[in-house]
Amino acid sequence: MQTIKCVVVGDGAVGKTCLLISYTTNKFPSEYVPTVFDNYAVTVMIGGEPYTLGLFDTAGQEDYDRLRPLSYPQTDVFLVCFSVVSPSSFENVKEKWVPEITHHCPKTPFLLVGTQIDLRDDPSTIEKLAKNKQKPITPETAEKLARDLKAVKYVECSALTQKGLKNVFDEAILAALEPPEPKKTRSTPKAAGAHPTGAGITQVPRQPESKHICQHRTPRGSGFGNTYSKADKTK
């Protein structure tokens, strides 16, 4: 079974872990626990072919700045997350996260992901931001940053309501399988009959695994988008 490695980065408390747990289990976690590289695995069907989607959670706190990049090698796609109700996390996309991942993985595609969109119209959240002369980040503002930073695209979601949640991971999978120009010449794990949109991607229900499914893979080629056999997954 082929594997797609997706690493999620962004400031602490923007909802990265909730994003992954909600997607993999259909349950929203009730407590915030600082993350130290939790890994999740789900099976997805793409054009009738099974893929293992390895989801790597990372800690956004500065304490983990030296440890975090250890999860970056052989990544097929990054999700750079910020909260739409946290202007500082949005600013750090440009100041910290994109520079970090492009330093370690300059040829790996990434998506800009806005989280917690259920709070964008929440009166108490808006009031709290207004006290600091701030406003929620609009889709238009985020889309402009995505273009400026050369992200594949901007997507947004709510882990709580699951609005837009599946689309985030569908787009991540498509970015890994169909890298944009000029990266098209690199080897990519294309599925036979894979659809050009997320319409052809379905998740196979299962519980998340706390296993480093991608950590010790042996590459069959170079760069991102390599193809791996089932045996690699069990190493």
N, C-alpha and C positions, 0 to 999 in steps of 0.2 A: 504494500500500500504506500502510495506516495505521500510525502509530508510537506506541509507548508508551515514555516515558522513565522509567527507574528508576535512582535514584542511591543508592549504598551508602555509608553513613557509619559511623563508630565508631573506637575507639582503634586505634593501630597494633598490629600483630601479633595481632589477634584472629581473623584468617583471612578478611578481606574478599576479598582477591585470590584466595586458594585457592577460596573459595566460587564466584567467577565463573568461574575457569578450569576447575574441576571440572564446573560446570554446562554450560559452552559447548563443552568439548572432551572431556569424560569422562576427563580425565587429571588426576592430582593433582601439582602442582608440588613439586619436592623442595627448593628453596631459597627463603628469604625475601628479597625485594627490596623496599625501601621504595617505595611507590606514588606516582606523580605523575600522577594523572588519566588512567589507561589506560581506554580505552573498548572495549566489545565489542558485537557485534550478532548476534542470532540471529533466525531466522524461526520464528514459532509459528503454529499453526492453531487458531483459536478458533471453534467452531461452523461449521467449514468455510471460514472467512475467514482469509486470511493477514495477519499483523501482523508488523512489525519491532519486536522488543523491544530497545531501546537500553539497554545496561547501563553505567553510569558508575561507575568505581572512584574512590575519593578517598583522599588521604593523611590519616591520623589525627594525625600529629605536629603539635605546636604551630607548627613552622616554616611550616606551610601554612595557618594559620588565616585569613590575609587572602586567600590565593589560592583556597582551597577553595570559598567561596560563589559563585565565578564559574561553577561548573557547576550551580548550583541553579535558575536561571530556567527556566520551562516544564516543570519536573519533574512527572510524573503520580503518582509514588509513591516514597516513601523506604523503604529498609531500614536500620533503626538496629540495628547489630550489637554484640554483646558476646560474650566467651568465657565459657562456663559454668564454667570453671576459673580465671577471673580476676575476683575480686570488685571490683577497682578499675575494670575496664572496665564492669562492671555499674553501679557507682556513677556513673560518668561519663555513662551514658545519661541519668540524671536531672539531673546537674549541668551537663553540657555539650551533649550531642548533640541532645536534644529541644528545649532552649531555642534552640539555633542554627538548626535547621531551621524551627522555628515562627516565629522572628523573620523569616527571609527568605521563607518560604513558609507563611504561617499557615493557608491553606485546603487544603493538600496532605496527603492521607492518608499514614500511615506504619505500618509493621509493626515490631514488636520481634523481633529475630532472635537466638537463642542459637546460638553456633557451638561447634565442637570437642566435641560431646557424646560422642564416642568416648573422651574423656579423663575423663569424669565418674566412671567406675568404675575408672580406672587406678590401681593401688596406689601407684606412685611419685609420681604427681601428687597423690593424696590425702595422702600422707605429707608432701610438700613444703608443701602448704597448711596441714596440721595444725601444722607448726612455727611458722607465723605465726598460729595460732589461727583459721584460716579453713577453710571448707568449700566444695565446689562449689555453684553456684547451682541450686536445685531448680526444676522446671517450675512448681510452685505459687507460688514466690516471684516468678518472672519474670512469670507470668500476672497476679499482683496488681499489679505495677508497670505492666504494659501497660494494665490497667484504670485505674489512677490517672493515667497520663499520656495517657489517651484514644487509645491506639494502636488501629488496626483490630483487631489480635489479636496474640497471641504465637505464634511458630513456632520450631522449633529443628531443627538438622541437623548432620551431619558431612560436611565436604567430602572427607575421606579415605575413608570407607566409602560415602558418598552417601546414607546413611540420612536421610530427610526432605528431601533436597536439592530434588527436583522440586517438592515441596509448597510450599517457600518461595517459589519464583517463580510457581507457579500462584496462590497467595494474593495475591502482589503484583499480578499481572495482574488478578485479580478485583477487588482494591481500587481499581485505576485505572479499570476499566470500570464498576464498580458502587459508587460512593462511598456510604458510610453516611449516614443522616440526621444533620444537616439539610442535607447537601451535595448532596442528590439533584437539586436544581433546576438545577445547572450542566450545561453541555453535556458529554456523555461519548461517547467513540467506541465505541458498542455494536456488536457484531457480530451480524448476523442469525442468530438461532437459537443464540446463545451460551448455554452451559450455566451454571447457577447454582453449579456446583462445578468443581473442577479436573479432573474426569473428562473434560471436553470440550476440554482444552488439550493439544496435542501439539507437541513441538519438532521442527522440520525440521533434520536433521543438517547442519552446515556448520562450517567453521573460523571462529574469531573474527576480526573486522576491527579493525585499529587505526586507525579513522577516527572523526572527530567527527561521527557521523551525525545528532546532534540539535542541534548547536551553533548552526547558522545557520537554523533552521526559521522559517518565517513563519506565525504563528498565524492560524487562520481564525475564532477567537473570542477569549474571554478566560478567564483562570484555567486550572486544570489540566484534563486530559482533552480537549484540543483534538484535532481530526481534521486530519491532514496528508496531502497528496497525495504520490505517488511522486516528483514533481518536486522537492518540498521536500527530500527525502532526499539528492539529488545536489548540492545547492547547497554 
